[in-house]
Amino acid sequence: MNGPSGVLEGVWQRHRQWSIAASAGRARLDTFRRINLALLVVGAVFGAVAAQPGWPGGVTRGAAGVAFVALAVAGVLQQQFLNADQVARWTGARAASETLKAEVFRYRAGVAPYDEADRDRVLSDQVDAVHAKADKLVVDQQRTRADNRALPEVHDFDSYVERRAMEQLTWHRDRIDGHLKAAARIRYAEFAATAVAALLGGVAAFLDTKGLTLWIGAATTVGAAFAAHLSATQRDRIATGFAVTADRLDQLIRRLPANPDAATRASFVANVESTLAVQNESWVGLLS
């Protein structure tokens, strides 16, 4: 009953298209965010150099040009490639991908609503519902070629527990530290820039000089740029969401009876997929 069908294969291929499109969108956004951060830092530093009184004219004019170009390009990136529509392309594709993936796992596990003879029709209806919600993004899906990744090795409930529930528990748990460390690196950079601004402010007050004012402003701007980058990436909150998801999956697996009946199996699969869907919706909301 749980063997592959033409409908199932088609849904899996659509999932892979959405997944690849989402990964490309995520990589594109991450790249532009790093470039934008670098441009803001360059603009702040060279802007301070350009405004230094008494420095050679060639140096200040060159610095002014670099600052202007850096900030202008950063403005274009923010407007064209880091706007809400671009983020929605990524998060929407990921949501469609994960929803289709969940239906494939339900189907392969053989639990409701895929435990009857009309399960191919039910699956087709679910696909139609997903694509109705993602119709504005279907261009990205259609332009993406699916890879050759095989259907998941799930053929019954027991393999579902092992290959879906337990693997997702491990996947979410293993990525908590990565997000926390990434957030810490950004926070350290923000702290360093803020500390430099405070130090320069103290030196300027002690020496009663205004010569450091421009550098204080530059350091403050750099710190603000790192703070904005941290807010955009939401690393801390994503790590928290992953921890909550891992904990919930761990509880579900531990509470599963040794010989669950059909209703318990269906309930377990529903709870696992609901937990993963909540996690997916939460980070989509954070990054939208």
N, C-alpha and C positions, 0 to 999 in steps of 0.2 A: 504493500500500500504506500510505502514511503519512497519508492523509486522515483527518479527524475522524470518529468514530463516536458513536452514542448513548451507549455505555458511557464513552468517553473524555470526552465533554462532561459526563456526570454526575460523573465523578471530578474533573474540573476545578472544577465547581461546589462539590463537597464541600471541595476544597482551599481555595477562596476563603472558604467559611464558616468553616473552621478558622482560616484566616489572619486574617480580620477579628475573630474571637473572641479570638485570641491578641493581636492589636494592642490591642484594647480592654482585655484583662487587663493587658498591660504598662503602658498609659497609666494605668490605675487604680492599680496598684502604685506607679508612679513618683510619682503625685500624693500618695498617702498617705504615702510615704516622705519627701517634702519637707515635708508638713504635720507629720509626726511629728518631724522634725528641728527645725523651727521651734518646735514646742511644747516640746521638751526645752530648747532654748536659752532660751525665755521663762520656763519654769519655774525654771531655774537662776538666772537674773538676778533675777527678782522674788522668788524664795525668799531670796536674799541681802539684798535690800532689806527684806523682811519681818522679818528677824532683826537689823536694825541697832538697837543700843541708842541711846537718846536721840533717835531720829527721831520726828516727830509720829505719834501713834497712828493718825490717819486714813490716813496714808501707808502705814504698816507693815501695817495691817489690810487696806487695799485691795490692797497688793502680795501679801499672803498669800492673799487670795481669788483673784487672778489666777494665782498659782503653783499653787494647788490645782486650779483648773479646767484649766489647761494640762497639768499632769501627769496628771490623771485622764483627760482626753480622749486624751492620748498612750497611756495604758495600754489604753484601749478600742480605739484604732486598732491597736495591736500585737496585741491578742488576737483581734480580729474580722477585721481587714483585711490584716494583715501576717504572718499565720501560715503554716505550711507548706502547708495546704490551698489557700490563695489563690495562693501561688506555684506550686503544682502545677497549678492551673487554667490559668495562663498557659503554663508550660513544656510541659505535656502537649498543649495545643492547638497550640502552635508545632511540637512534634515531629510531631504527626499531619499538620499542614499541610505541613511540609517533606518528609515521607515520601511523601505523595500527589503532591506537586509533582515529586519525583524520578522517580516512576513515569510521570508524564505525559511528562516529557522523554525517558525511555528509550523509551517507546512511539513518540513522534514521531521519534526518531532511527532507529527501525527496527532496533535491535540486539537480541540475545538478552536476555531471553527473549521479546521482542516481534517476532521475525522470522519467525514461522510463522502459519498461518491461524487458529490458536486463540488469538491474542493477546488478544482481548477477554475470553475466559474467564480467561486468566492475570491480566489486569488486575483483573478482578472479584475473583479470589481474593486478590490483594494488598490490595485495599480492605477486604475482609472481615477480613483479618489486622490491618490498622491499626485498624479500628474495634473489634475484639475487645480490643486493648490499651488503647484509649481509651474503653471503654464507660462508665466512671464520669463522663466529661466530655461525653458525647454531648448532654446537656441544653443546654450552651453552644452546641454546634454547631447543634442543631435550632432554637434560639431566634434564631440569627443568619441574616439574609438575605444571600445571595450578591450580589455586585455584578455589573456587566456587563463586567468585564475579559475580554478575548478570550483564547483559547488562545495560547500562545507561538508566535511565527513560526519554528517549527522543523519542517522537512519531510524532512530527511535528515541524514546525518552531518555534512556541511560546515556546515550552518546550526546544528547542535547545538554545534559547536566555537565558532562565532561568538556565538550568542545565549545559550548556557548557560555553557560553560567560561570564555570570555573575559570575559563580563559579570560572572560571579561573582568572577573574579580582580579586576576593577576595583572591584566593590562592596565586597569585603572590604578591599582596599588603601586605598580612600578613607575608610573608617571607622576606621582605626587611630588617626589623629591626634585625632579627636573624642573617643574614649574616653580617650586619654592626657591630653588637655586637661581633660576633666571630672574625672578622678582628681586631676590637679594642683591644680585649684581647691579641691577638698575637702581635699586634703592641706595646702594653704596656709592654709586656714581653721583646720584642726586645729593647725598649727604656730603660728599667730598666737595662738590661745587658750592653748596651752601656754606660749608665750613670755610672755604677759601674766601667767599664773600664776607663772612663775619670777621675773619682774620684781617682782611684788607681794611674793613671798616674800623677795626680796633687800631690798626697801625695808623690809619689816616687821622683818627681822632687824637691819638697820642702825639703824633708829629704835627698836628694842626695844619694838615695839607690837604688840598683838594685834588692833587694830582692822581690819586688812586680811585677817584669817583667813577670814572669810566670803566675801570677794571672790576669794581664792585658790581656795577650794573651788568657787565658781561657775565661774571660768575653767577649772579642771580638768575640771569636769563638761561644760562646753561642748566642750572638746577631745575628751573621750571620746565625746560624741554624734557629732561629725564623724567620728571614727575608726570608730565602729560603722556609720555611714552608708556610708563607703567600703568597709567589709568586706561590707556587704549588697549593694552594687551591683557589686562585683568588676570595676571598670572596667579596672584594670591587666591582670588575667589574661584578660579578654575581648579586650583589644587584642593581647595576646601570641598568643592563639588565632587571631585574625584574620590576624595576620602569618604564622603558620605555615601557615594555609590558603592564603593568597595565594601564598606561596613554593612550596607543593606544586603548586598549580594551574599556576603559571608553569613549573615544571619539566615537568609533564605535557604542556603545550602545546608547549614548545620541543623536546621529544623525540619528538613525533609525526611519523612519516614523511610525506613529501610525498604518497604514494599508498598509504595503509594498506589492507591486505586486511581481509576480514570479521572475522577473529579479532582483529586489532589494533584495529579500530574498536570491537568489543564490549569489549575489555579497557580501552580508553581511557575509554569511557563509564562502565564499572564503577568505574574508579579515580577519576574525577571525582566520581561520586555517593558513593562511599565516603569520599572526602576531605570532602565537604560534610556527610555524615552524622556523621562523627567530630566535626567542628566543632560541629554542632548538639547532639550528645550531650554534648560537653564543657561548653558553656555552660549547658545544661539542668542538668547535674550541679553546676556552680558555684552556680547560683541556687536550687537545690532545698533 
